[in-house]
Amino acid sequence: MPTATDQRPTAPSRSGLTATEARRRFDAQGPNELPRTGRRTVPHILAEVVREPMLALLLAGGVAYMLLGDLGEALILLGFATFSIGLTVIQESRTEHVLEALRDLSAPRALVIRDGTRIRIAGREVVEGDLLVLEQGDRVAADAMLVSADDLQADESLLTGESVPVRKQPALQGEELLQRRPGGEDQPLVYSGSLITRGSGLALAIATGPRSEIGKIGQSLSTLDAEPPRLRRETARIVRLCAIGGGFVALLVVLLFGLLRGGWIDALLAGIAIGMSMLPEEFPVVLTIFLAMGAWRIAQAGVLTRRAAAIETLGSATILCTDKTGTLTENRMAVTELWLASGEIGAVDGMTVLSPRFHELLDASILASAPVPVDPMEVAFHQTGAAIPELAERRAGLSLAHSYGLRPELLAMTNVWETSDPEAACTVAAKGAPEAIAALCHLSSAERSRLETAVDTMAQRGMRVLGVATASTSPGSALPESQQNYDFALIGLIGLADPLRASVPAAVAECRSAGIKVVMITGDYAATARTIATQAGIMDGDVLTGTDLAALDDAALAERLKTVTVFARIMPEQKLRIVTAYKAEGEIVAMTGDGVNDAPSLKAAHIGIAMGKRGTDVAREASAIVLLDDDFGSIVKAVRLGRRIYDNIRKAMAFIFAVHVPIAGLALLPLASGLPILFGPIHIALLEMIIDPVCALVFEAEREEQDLMNRKPRHPEERLFSLRMIGWSVFQGGLGFALLATIFLASSYAGMAEADARALTFFSLIGVILVLILVNRSFDTSLLHALVRGNAALRYVLGAVVAVAAVVMTVPALRSLLKFGPLHGPDVAITMGSAALLLILLEASKMVQLRRASRFARQART
């Protein structure tokens, strides 16, 4: 865009560029579209995904199983890996559509004058210096300076987020083009991607492609990196640590076994079993399943998850930065209040006016509008009047005879209506800025003072106010040249507003109870923003305008963030700065938006949330989450589900940690005791690739905790795998291992056959696994409450485990493959008794922990 030092370009010839000059400039400047450099291709994304430690571990584990000859287990593991890789590639490649959507928006077809002839060309062929012909309904192909304009208005909501069109006027001869931004009234500039809603004009293209305002947004978007998923980083870290530890222990086992017992083949098999028992390949599998199922569950609530990892991040959000127009409000103008010149005030409820005394005011506002309205305010007038049949009857015999458009010196427009009788008087209706209507009506100082007081009162409530007046002509007289020559009488004022969505106040209140600070960021005026924020329940802090924000350095802005809840008159790049500043303070930032101007901040935020219906393609592609119904209340549903999903992931991970302790312990115990190897690779594979993932599905279906939306968001620095969680898991697993070790050693030293002792210990281990599922279903409720809460998946898993155990024990071929002996009545009793004892011990331990935590919490409050 031009800067303060740029002079107004020389007045262009009305014949436009020549075809030769246009071609020369096209070759020099390039097409009027965003550059394609830096786009990530599918192979590039695939290479990045495969390098992820979790997926690499899945692939390596699958190959290892295949080399061992366990084809079934290898295919299962490789299948999970392929599914996870494919899902990730699809999700990541979709984000690359952002620049494509921007390119389409910034290059519509354009009507230009070249060689003195009007021709329509592709938007990508427009060059700087082209003379653009602008008509109502056209989308502007390039940033341009107006040469001439006739009642021209433009909808710049794609760039500003504000739904009300703004007036345009031609640049004055010799005027300097100071640095300007989209959204201001009476600018001599129109912007690429904006829509002409009224009037016509000629404009000189001054910026195309990446040099335009929409192009600058696209360039800033292409330089931003989406926030790496925290859950993926933490899981990858713990997987690496477990893999390193498991590899070290496996190598140590091979060396000790070989040196102490002399059988290096058996030592290698023992090392493989130990490595497999400590290899946490369930983590990436469980994570993929939970996030995929979580995306499905959230979709049922009207929320589309474009990047699955954003689900758990949403549950830990601490700041929700929301746009006003189209997010908190309905993105439409509606008549909300009427004021008569007599001082009477009437509220508009839906489409019904409270009193017939206001019908004349409404009728005049419709007569002062276009017969087929495009302007949102005129649409609101027509929609309100449509609910009153007598108004339509009153206008039925009228036809538009003449219109007087808005002028910079008089911000009002007038329509003259005539009847079929040429000798009858014409009806004249005017609407516009209240001060302009006051001038047309030649109000006295007292009348003008009353009018200004009414305007100020309505404006303070966030309304856009228009004055309405009427006049009539003498029968058969000629129409005057100016609307100022009519004898107007003031009818009243009409207040319009963009209504707040009905679901917003309750959604904001629930965000507060969940410890999420809601902040409004809007390009609208401070008074309007303050009114909407108050209605929504957000206004409990300061208001900071874009001008004041620009004067703050980063340190001062960080300090102001503590008290500000409303940002008004904010430019697109300032939205990005606000999001970045919150992130620098350690906040987990969710950002909502629907326009092109929101795309950079949506992508920079930890969680970008776009509107699905009214949102642009650019905003949707830049976001991680899309609200399909544009309902702000759906954000709260997504937060609730996100927290539930994250809780359930923690429960599943704690269970997996716990269950690995007895598995690894039983693999190591024979080495320490000098007894025969208890479990081989096939037993470990059976446990980890069948039982563990299936059991983990129970946690995905687990219902939410009672305090889910009354707790503060998870601290940004809190680890998914905290020491407390790992310690509790190790304690559970260690207690289970102690019972199993007792059973194994007692049966072995009592002279039980090796196959019988292996079967007794294995099925006792299955009992321990089921107990660990029951104990880890809830953080802070008893087993009884958890059972009452219900979980259909638990019943299916218990049935499946019992069925598999029965098949293994009753099919001789399977018993022989697994080297199991038969189980007798006493053996079954030992298995069930050990499981019951472990369940009692762990539930008692959990109750002790809960009482201790409750006591500490009370002490902290006092």
MIDODREN-94965 format. One record per residue (C-alpha): x, z, y. Coordinates in steps of 0.2 Angstrom, whole numbers, plus 2048, in hexadecimal, padded with zeros to 3 digits. Each point is the difference from the previous one (the first is absolute). Layout:
BEGIN
PT:X:Z:Y
...
# end
This chain:
BEGIN
PT:800:800:800
PT:806:7FD:812
PT:809:80F:808
PT:7FF:806:812
PT:80E:7F4:805
PT:7F7:7F1:7F9
PT:7F9:7F4:80D
PT:7EF:7F8:7FE
PT:804:7EF:7F8
PT:7FE:7F0:80B
PT:7EE:7FB:801
PT:7FD:7F4:7F1
PT:7FA:7EE:802
PT:7ED:7FF:7FB
PT:805:7F2:7F4
PT:80A:80C:7F6
PT:810:7FC:7F6
PT:805:7EF:7FA
PT:800:7FD:7ED
PT:813:7FD:801
PT:803:810:80A
PT:7F5:80A:7F4
PT:80A:7F9:7F1
PT:810:805:808
PT:7FA:811:804
PT:7F9:802:7EE
PT:811:7FC:7F9
PT:809:80C:80C
PT:7F4:80F:7FE
PT:7FA:7FE:7EE
PT:7EE:801:7FA
PT:7F3:80C:808
PT:801:80C:7F1
PT:809:80F:7FA
PT:811:7FC:7F7
PT:800:802:7ED
PT:812:807:7FF
PT:802:810:7F6
PT:7F1:7FE:7F5
PT:802:809:7EF
PT:7FD:7F4:7F1
PT:7F8:806:7F0
PT:811:7FF:7F7
PT:808:80A:80D
PT:7F3:80D:7FF
PT:801:800:7ED
PT:813:803:801
PT:7FD:80F:80B
PT:7F3:807:7F4
PT:80A:7FE:7F0
PT:80E:80A:809
PT:7F4:80F:802
PT:807:80E:7F5
PT:7EF:804:7F8
PT:7FD:7EE:7FB
PT:812:7FD:7FA
PT:7FE:80F:7F5
PT:7F0:7FA:7F9
PT:809:7EF:7FC
PT:80F:808:7F9
PT:7F6:80C:7F5
PT:7F6:7F1:7F9
PT:810:7F7:7FC
PT:807:80F:7F8
PT:7F1:803:7F5
PT:801:7ED:7FB
PT:812:802:7FB
PT:7FB:80F:7F5
PT:7F3:7F5:7F8
PT:7F1:80A:806
PT:7F8:7F0:806
PT:7EF:808:803
PT:806:80D:80B
PT:80B:7F3:809
PT:7F2:7F4:803
PT:7F5:80F:807
PT:80E:805:80C
PT:804:7EE:805
PT:7ED:7FD:803
PT:7FF:80F:80C
PT:810:7F9:809
PT:7F9:7EF:802
PT:7EF:806:806
PT:809:80B:80D
PT:80B:7F3:806
PT:7F2:7F3:801
PT:7F5:80C:80A
PT:80E:804:80C
PT:805:7EE:803
PT:7EE:7FB:804
PT:7FE:80F:80C
PT:810:7FD:809
PT:7FE:7ED:801
PT:7EF:802:809
PT:809:809:80E
PT:809:7F0:804
PT:7F0:7F8:805
PT:801:809:811
PT:80A:7F3:809
PT:7F6:7F2:7F8
PT:7F0:808:807
PT:808:802:811
PT:805:7EE:800
PT:7EF:7FA:7FD
PT:7F9:80A:80E
PT:80D:7FB:80C
PT:7FE:7ED:7FD
PT:7EE:7FB:801
PT:7FC:7EE:805
PT:801:7FD:813
PT:7F9:7F3:80D
PT:80E:7FB:80C
PT:802:7F3:80D
PT:80E:7F4:7FD
PT:803:7EF:809
PT:7F0:804:80A
PT:7F6:800:7F0
PT:7F7:80F:7F7
PT:806:800:7EE
PT:7FE:80D:7F3
PT:80F:805:7F6
PT:806:80D:7F3
PT:804:810:808
PT:812:7FF:7F9
PT:803:7F1:80B
PT:7FD:809:810
PT:80F:801:80B
PT:805:80A:80F
PT:7FA:7F6:80F
PT:7F0:7F9:7F8
PT:7F0:800:80A
PT:7F3:809:7F5
PT:7ED:7FD:803
PT:7F7:810:7FC
PT:7ED:800:7FD
PT:7F4:80E:7FA
PT:803:803:7ED
PT:812:7FA:800
PT:80F:80A:7F9
PT:80F:7FF:80B
PT:80E:7F7:7F8
PT:80F:807:80B
PT:803:80D:80D
PT:7FC:7F6:810
PT:7FE:802:813
PT:7EF:7FB:807
PT:800:7F1:80C
PT:7ED:800:803
PT:7F2:80B:7F9
PT:7ED:800:802
PT:7F9:811:7FB
PT:80D:802:7F3
PT:800:80F:7F4
PT:80A:803:7F0
PT:7FF:80B:7F1
PT:811:807:7FD
PT:7FB:80D:7F3
PT:80C:7F9:7F4
PT:80E:805:80B
PT:7F9:80F:809
PT:7F3:807:7F3
PT:7F3:801:80E
PT:7EF:7F7:7FD
PT:7FC:7FC:812
PT:805:7EF:807
PT:80B:800:810
PT:7FE:7F5:810
PT:80D:7F3:804
PT:805:7F8:810
PT:80C:7F2:804
PT:811:804:807
PT:802:7FF:812
PT:80C:7F3:807
PT:812:807:801
PT:7FB:810:7F7
PT:80D:808:7F5
PT:7FB:804:7EE
PT:804:812:7FF
PT:801:807:7EF
PT:7EE:801:7F9
PT:7F8:806:7F0
PT:7F0:7FA:7F7
PT:7F0:80A:805
PT:801:800:813
PT:7F2:7FA:80B
PT:803:7F1:80C
PT:810:7FB:7F8
PT:806:7EE:802
PT:806:800:7EE
PT:7F8:7FC:7F0
PT:808:804:7EF
PT:802:7F8:7F0
PT:7F3:805:7F3
PT:7F3:806:80D
PT:7EF:7F8:801
PT:7F7:7F9:80F
PT:7EF:808:801
PT:7FA:7F9:810
PT:804:7F2:80D
PT:80D:7F3:800
PT:811:7FC:807
PT:811:7F8:7FF
PT:810:809:7FC
PT:812:7FC:7FF
PT:809:805:7F0
PT:80E:80C:804
PT:804:808:7EF
PT:7FE:7F9:7EE
PT:804:806:7EE
PT:80B:80F:7FF
PT:801:801:813
PT:7EE:804:802
PT:7F8:811:800
PT:7F9:7FE:7EF
PT:811:7F9:7FA
PT:809:80F:806
PT:7F5:80B:7F6
PT:804:7F5:7F1
PT:812:801:803
PT:800:813:801
PT:7F5:801:7F0
PT:80D:7F5:7F7
PT:80E:80C:804
PT:7F7:810:7FA
PT:802:807:7EF
PT:7F1:808:7F7
PT:804:813:7FD
PT:807:802:7EE
PT:7F4:809:7F5
PT:805:813:7FF
PT:7F9:802:7EF
PT:80A:7F2:7F9
PT:810:806:808
PT:7FD:812:7F9
PT:7FC:7FA:7EF
PT:80E:7F4:7FF
PT:80C:80E:805
PT:7FA:80C:7F2
PT:800:7F2:7F3
PT:812:7FC:805
PT:805:813:7FE
PT:7F7:801:7EF
PT:808:7F0:7FA
PT:811:806:805
PT:7FD:811:7F8
PT:7F9:7F9:7F1
PT:80E:7F4:7FE
PT:80D:80D:802
PT:7F7:80C:7F3
PT:7FE:7F1:7F3
PT:812:7FC:802
PT:805:812:7FD
PT:7F5:801:7F1
PT:808:7F1:7F8
PT:811:807:802
PT:7FC:812:7FA
PT:7F6:7F9:7F1
PT:80D:7F4:7FB
PT:80E:80D:802
PT:7F7:80E:7F8
PT:7F7:7F7:7F2
PT:80A:7F0:7FE
PT:7F2:7F4:7FE
PT:802:7F5:80F
PT:7F1:7F5:7FC
PT:7F5:80F:7FF
PT:808:806:810
PT:7FB:7F0:808
PT:7EE:801:7FB
PT:7FF:812:806
PT:807:7FB:810
PT:7F3:7F2:802
PT:7F2:80C:7FC
PT:807:80D:80D
PT:801:7F2:80D
PT:7EF:7FA:7FD
PT:7F9:812:800
PT:807:803:811
PT:7FD:7EE:807
PT:7F1:802:80C
PT:7F9:7EF:7FE
PT:7EE:807:801
PT:803:803:813
PT:7FF:7ED:806
PT:7F2:7FD:7F3
PT:7F5:80E:806
PT:804:7FC:812
PT:7FA:7EE:7FE
PT:7F0:806:7F7
PT:7FC:80D:80D
PT:802:7F5:80F
PT:7F7:7F1:7F8
PT:7F1:80B:7FB
PT:801:809:811
PT:7FF:7EF:809
PT:7F0:7FC:7F5
PT:7F8:811:804
PT:804:7FE:813
PT:7F8:7EF:800
PT:7F0:807:7FA
PT:800:80A:810
PT:802:7F0:80A
PT:812:800:802
PT:80C:7F3:7FA
PT:812:805:7FC
PT:80C:7F2:803
PT:80F:80B:7FB
PT:7FD:80C:7F3
PT:80D:80C:806
PT:7F7:803:810
PT:7F3:80A:7F6
PT:80A:80F:7FE
PT:808:7FF:811
PT:7EE:7FF:808
PT:7FD:811:7F8
PT:80F:808:809
PT:7FC:7F8:811
PT:802:80C:80F
PT:7FC:7F4:80E
PT:7F2:7F3:801
PT:802:7F4:80F
PT:7F0:7F7:802
PT:7FB:7F2:80B
PT:7F0:802:80A
PT:7F8:7EF:801
PT:7F9:7FA:7EF
PT:807:810:7F7
PT:7F8:80F:808
PT:7F3:7F4:809
PT:7F5:7F2:7FA
PT:80A:7F3:80A
PT:7F0:7FA:808
PT:7F8:803:811
PT:7F0:809:801
PT:7F4:804:80E
PT:800:813:800
PT:7F9:805:811
PT:7F5:7F9:80E
PT:800:806:812
PT:7F2:7FA:80D
PT:803:7FF:812
PT:7F3:80E:802
PT:80C:80C:7F7
PT:7F7:800:7EF
PT:80B:800:7F1
PT:7FB:7FA:7EF
PT:80A:801:7EF
PT:7FF:7F2:7F4
PT:7FE:805:7EE
PT:805:7F2:7F4
PT:7F6:7F1:807
PT:7F1:80A:808
PT:7FF:804:812
PT:7F8:811:804
PT:7F4:7FA:80E
PT:7F8:7EF:805
PT:806:804:812
PT:811:7FA:7FA
PT:7FA:7EF:7FA
PT:803:7F7:810
PT:812:806:801
PT:803:7F9:7EE
PT:7F6:7F0:804
PT:80B:7FD:80F
PT:810:803:7F6
PT:7FB:7F3:7F3
PT:7FB:7F3:80E
PT:812:803:808
PT:808:7FC:7EF
PT:803:7F0:7F7
PT:7F1:7FA:7F6
PT:80B:7FF:7F1
PT:80C:80F:802
PT:812:801:7FA
PT:806:80E:80C
PT:7FE:810:7F6
PT:7F7:809:80F
PT:7F3:7F1:801
PT:7FE:801:7ED
PT:7FC:812:802
PT:7F3:7FD:80E
PT:7F7:7F3:7F5
PT:800:80B:7F1
PT:7F9:80E:809
PT:7F2:7F5:808
PT:7FC:7F8:7EF
PT:7F7:811:7FB
PT:7F4:7FE:80F
PT:7F5:7F0:7FD
PT:7F8:800:811
PT:811:7FD:808
PT:802:7F0:7F6
PT:7EE:7FB:805
PT:804:803:812
PT:80F:7F4:7FE
PT:7F7:7F3:7F6
PT:7FB:7F5:80E
PT:811:800:809
PT:80E:7F3:7FF
PT:812:802:808
PT:802:7F6:810
PT:811:806:806
PT:80E:80C:7FD
PT:80C:808:80C
PT:810:806:7F7
PT:80B:80F:802
PT:80D:7FE:80E
PT:80F:80B:804
PT:7F9:804:811
PT:7EF:804:7F8
PT:7FF:807:7EF
PT:7EE:7FC:7FC
PT:7F7:7F1:7F8
PT:7EE:7FA:804
PT:7F4:7F5:7F7
PT:7F1:7F7:808
PT:7F1:7FD:7F5
PT:7F2:7F4:804
PT:7EE:7FD:7F9
PT:7F8:7F0:7FC
PT:7F8:800:811
PT:80C:7F8:80C
PT:7F7:809:80F
PT:802:811:7F8
PT:80D:80D:806
PT:80F:801:7F5
PT:805:811:7F8
PT:812:805:804
PT:80A:80D:7F6
PT:811:806:802
PT:80C:80C:7F7
PT:812:806:802
PT:80B:80D:806
PT:7F6:80E:809
PT:809:7FE:810
PT:7FD:7ED:800
PT:7ED:803:7FD
PT:800:80D:80E
PT:807:7F3:80C
PT:7F4:7F3:7FB
PT:7F2:80C:803
PT:807:805:811
PT:7FD:813:7FB
PT:801:80D:80E
PT:80E:80D:7FF
PT:7F4:80D:7F9
PT:7FA:7F4:7F2
PT:811:7FA:7FC
PT:806:813:7FF
PT:7F2:803:7F3
PT:805:7F1:7F6
PT:812:805:800
PT:7FB:811:7FA
PT:7F6:7F9:7F1
PT:80E:7F4:7FC
PT:80D:80E:7FF
PT:7F5:80B:7F6
PT:7FD:7F2:7F3
PT:812:7FA:800
PT:806:812:7FC
PT:7F6:7FF:7F0
PT:80A:7F1:7FB
PT:7F3:7F3:805
PT:804:7EF:807
PT:7F3:7FE:80F
PT:7F8:7F0:807
PT:7F4:7FF:80F
PT:7F1:7F5:7FF
PT:7F6:7F9:80F
PT:7F2:7F3:802
PT:7FA:7F4:80E
PT:7F4:7F2:802
PT:800:7EF:809
PT:7F3:7F9:80B
PT:7F5:7F3:7F8
PT:808:7EF:800
PT:80F:805:80A
PT:812:7FA:7FB
PT:80C:80B:7F8
PT:80E:808:80B
PT:812:7FC:7FC
PT:805:812:7FD
PT:7F7:80F:7F8
PT:804:80A:80F
PT:7F2:7F7:809
PT:7F2:807:7F6
PT:7F7:810:805
PT:803:80B:7F1
PT:7F8:810:7FC
PT:809:80D:7F5
PT:7F7:803:7EF
PT:80C:80C:7F9
PT:810:803:7F5
PT:803:7FD:7ED
PT:80C:80A:7F6
PT:808:7F8:7F1
PT:80B:808:7F3
PT:809:7FC:7F0
PT:7F6:80D:7F5
PT:809:80D:7F5
PT:7FE:7FD:7ED
PT:7F4:80D:7F9
PT:80C:806:7F3
PT:80F:803:80B
PT:7FD:812:806
PT:7FE:807:7EF
PT:80F:7F6:7FA
PT:80B:807:80E
PT:7FA:812:7FC
PT:805:7FE:7EE
PT:811:7F9:805
PT:802:810:80A
PT:7FC:80B:7F2
PT:80C:7F7:7F5
PT:80E:803:80D
PT:801:7EE:806
PT:801:7FE:813
PT:7F6:7F1:806
PT:807:7F7:80F
PT:7F7:7F1:80A
PT:80B:7F2:806
PT:7F6:7F3:80A
PT:803:7F3:80E
PT:7F0:806:809
PT:800:80A:80F
PT:803:813:800
PT:7EE:805:805
PT:7F8:7F5:7F2
PT:80D:806:7F3
PT:7FD:812:805
PT:7ED:7FE:7FE
PT:801:7F8:7EF
PT:80D:80D:7FA
PT:7F5:80E:806
PT:7F1:7F8:7F6
PT:80B:7FE:7F1
PT:807:812:800
PT:812:7FA:804
PT:801:806:812
PT:809:811:7FF
PT:810:7FB:808
PT:807:7F6:80E
PT:7FE:7ED:805
PT:810:7F6:802
PT:7FF:7EE:808
PT:80B:7F2:7FC
PT:807:800:812
PT:805:813:7FE
PT:807:7FD:7EE
PT:80B:7F2:806
PT:808:80C:80C
PT:805:80C:7F2
PT:810:7FF:7F6
PT:7FF:804:7EE
PT:804:813:802
PT:7F2:802:80D
PT:7F4:7F6:7F5
PT:804:80B:7F1
PT:7FB:80F:80A
PT:7F0:7F8:807
PT:7FA:7FB:7EE
PT:7FD:813:7FD
PT:7F2:801:80C
PT:7F9:7EE:802
PT:7F1:7FA:7F5
PT:7FB:7F1:80A
PT:80B:7F1:806
PT:7F7:7F5:80C
PT:805:7EF:808
PT:80D:7FD:7F2
PT:809:7F0:7FD
PT:804:7F9:7EF
PT:812:805:800
PT:7FC:811:806
PT:7F5:803:7F0
PT:80F:7FC:7F6
PT:80B:80C:80A
PT:7F3:80E:7FE
PT:800:7FE:7ED
PT:813:7FF:800
PT:800:810:80A
PT:7F5:80A:7F5
PT:80A:7FA:7F1
PT:810:806:808
PT:7F8:811:802
PT:7FD:801:7ED
PT:7EE:7FC:7FF
PT:7F8:7F5:7F3
PT:7F6:7F3:80B
PT:7F1:7F7:7FB
PT:7FB:7F2:80D
PT:7EF:7F7:801
PT:7FD:7F0:809
PT:7F8:7EF:7FF
PT:808:7F4:80C
PT:810:7F6:801
PT:807:80C:80C
PT:7FF:80E:7F3
PT:80A:7F7:7F2
PT:811:806:805
PT:7FB:812:801
PT:7F5:7FE:7F0
PT:810:7FA:7F7
PT:80B:80D:807
PT:7F5:80F:7FC
PT:801:809:7EF
PT:7EE:7FA:7FD
PT:7F9:7F1:809
PT:7ED:800:7FF
PT:7F7:7F0:806
PT:7EE:7FC:802
PT:7F9:7F4:7F3
PT:7F2:7F8:809
PT:805:7FF:812
PT:813:801:7FD
PT:80B:7F1:802
PT:809:7F8:7F1
PT:810:806:808
PT:7FB:812:801
PT:7F9:800:7EE
PT:810:7F8:7FA
PT:80B:80C:809
PT:7F7:80F:7FA
PT:801:80A:7F0
PT:7EE:805:7FF
PT:7F0:7F6:806
PT:7EF:808:804
PT:7F4:7F3:7F8
PT:7F1:807:809
PT:809:804:811
PT:7FA:812:7FE
PT:80C:80D:808
PT:7F8:80C:7F4
PT:807:7F7:7F1
PT:812:806:806
PT:7FB:811:7FC
PT:7FA:7FB:7EF
PT:810:7F7:7FD
PT:80A:810:806
PT:7F6:80A:7F4
PT:803:7F4:7F1
PT:812:7FF:805
PT:803:812:7FF
PT:7F7:801:7F0
PT:80B:7F2:7F9
PT:810:809:806
PT:7FA:810:7F8
PT:7FD:7F8:7F0
PT:811:7F7:800
PT:808:811:803
PT:7F6:807:7F1
PT:805:7F2:7F5
PT:812:800:805
PT:801:813:7FD
PT:7F8:7FD:7EF
PT:80D:7F3:7FB
PT:80E:80B:806
PT:7F9:80F:7F5
PT:7FD:7F5:7F1
PT:812:7F9:800
PT:807:812:7FE
PT:7FA:804:7EF
PT:803:7ED:7FA
PT:812:801:806
PT:803:812:7FA
PT:7FA:7FB:7EE
PT:80B:7F1:800
PT:80F:80B:805
PT:7FB:80F:7F5
PT:806:7FA:7EF
PT:811:7FC:807
PT:802:812:806
PT:7F9:808:7F0
PT:809:7F4:7F4
PT:7EF:7FB:7F8
PT:7FB:7EE:7FC
PT:7FB:7F4:80F
PT:7EE:804:804
PT:7FA:7F1:80A
PT:807:7EF:800
PT:7FD:7F1:80C
PT:7F0:7FB:7F9
PT:7F9:812:802
PT:805:801:812
PT:7F9:7EE:803
PT:7F0:805:7F8
PT:7FE:810:80B
PT:806:7F8:811
PT:7F8:7EE:7FE
PT:7EF:805:7F9
PT:7FC:812:803
PT:808:804:811
PT:7F9:7F1:80A
PT:7EF:802:7F7
PT:7FF:812:804
PT:806:7FD:812
PT:7F0:7F6:803
PT:7F6:810:7FF
PT:808:805:811
PT:7FC:7F0:808
PT:7ED:804:7FD
PT:802:812:806
PT:7F4:805:80E
PT:806:806:811
PT:806:812:803
PT:7F4:80B:80A
PT:80A:802:80F
PT:805:7EE:801
PT:7FA:7FC:812
PT:803:811:807
PT:813:801:7FD
PT:80D:7F9:80C
PT:808:7EF:7FC
PT:80F:801:7F5
PT:810:803:80A
PT:80A:7F0:803
PT:80F:807:7F8
PT:7F7:808:7F1
PT:806:7F8:7F0
PT:7F4:7FA:7F3
PT:80C:808:7F3
PT:802:810:808
PT:80B:80E:7F8
PT:7F0:80B:7FE
PT:7F7:7F2:7F7
PT:810:7FC:7F5
PT:802:813:7FD
PT:7EE:802:7FA
PT:801:7F1:7F5
PT:810:806:7F8
PT:7F9:811:7FD
PT:7F0:7F8:7F7
PT:80B:7F5:7F6
PT:80D:80E:7FC
PT:7F2:80B:7FA
PT:7F9:7F3:7F5
PT:811:7FC:7F9
PT:803:812:7FC
PT:7F0:800:7F5
PT:805:7F0:7F8
PT:812:805:7FD
PT:7F9:810:7F7
PT:7F5:7F6:7F5
PT:80E:7F3:7FC
PT:80D:80D:7FC
PT:7F5:80C:7F7
PT:7F9:7F2:7F5
PT:811:7F8:7FC
PT:809:811:7FC
PT:7F1:805:7F5
PT:804:7F1:7F5
PT:7F2:7F4:805
PT:805:7EE:7FC
PT:807:7F6:80E
PT:7F2:7F3:801
PT:7F3:80F:800
PT:809:809:80E
PT:801:7F0:80A
PT:7ED:7FD:7FF
PT:7FC:812:804
PT:80B:800:80F
PT:7FA:7EE:806
PT:7EE:805:800
PT:803:811:807
PT:809:7F6:80E
PT:7F0:7F5:802
PT:7F6:811:802
PT:80C:805:80E
PT:7FE:7EF:809
PT:7ED:803:800
PT:802:811:807
PT:80C:7FA:80E
PT:7F2:7F4:804
PT:7F3:80D:802
PT:80B:80C:80A
PT:806:7F2:80C
PT:7EE:7FA:804
PT:7FF:80B:80F
PT:80C:808:80D
PT:7F6:80F:804
PT:7F0:802:7F5
PT:7FF:808:7EF
PT:7FE:7F7:7F0
PT:7ED:804:7FF
PT:7FD:7F9:811
PT:80A:7F0:7FC
PT:7F6:7FE:7F0
PT:7EF:802:809
PT:806:7F4:80D
PT:800:7F3:7F2
PT:80B:7F1:7FD
PT:7FA:7F2:7F4
PT:811:7F9:7FE
PT:806:811:7F8
PT:7F2:7FE:7F3
PT:806:7EF:7FB
PT:812:805:800
PT:7FD:80F:7F5
PT:7F6:7F5:7F4
PT:80D:7F3:800
PT:80E:80C:7FC
PT:7F7:809:7F2
PT:7FB:7EF:7F9
PT:812:7F9:800
PT:807:811:7F9
PT:7F3:7FE:7F2
PT:805:7EE:7FC
PT:812:805:800
PT:7FD:80E:7F3
PT:7F4:7F7:7F5
PT:809:7EF:7FE
PT:80F:802:7F4
PT:809:7F1:807
PT:800:807:812
PT:806:811:7F9
PT:80E:7F8:7F7
PT:805:7F5:80F
PT:801:810:80B
PT:807:80B:7F2
PT:7F2:80C:800
PT:7FA:80C:7F2
PT:7EE:805:7FE
PT:7F8:80E:80A
PT:7F7:80E:7F7
PT:7F4:80D:807
PT:80C:80D:805
PT:80A:7F2:809
PT:7F1:7FB:80A
PT:7FC:812:804
PT:812:802:807
PT:7FE:7F0:80A
PT:7F0:806:808
PT:805:812:802
PT:810:7FB:809
PT:7F6:7F5:80C
PT:7F4:80E:804
PT:80E:80D:803
PT:809:7F4:80C
PT:7EF:7FC:809
PT:7FD:813:803
PT:812:803:806
PT:800:7F2:80C
PT:7EF:804:808
PT:806:812:802
PT:810:7FA:809
PT:7F6:7F4:80B
PT:7F4:80F:805
PT:80F:80B:804
PT:807:7F2:80B
PT:7F0:7FD:809
PT:7FE:813:804
PT:812:800:807
PT:7FD:7F1:80B
PT:7F0:807:806
PT:809:811:805
PT:80E:7F7:809
PT:7F3:7F5:809
PT:7F7:810:806
PT:810:808:806
PT:805:7F0:809
PT:7EF:801:80A
PT:802:812:804
# end
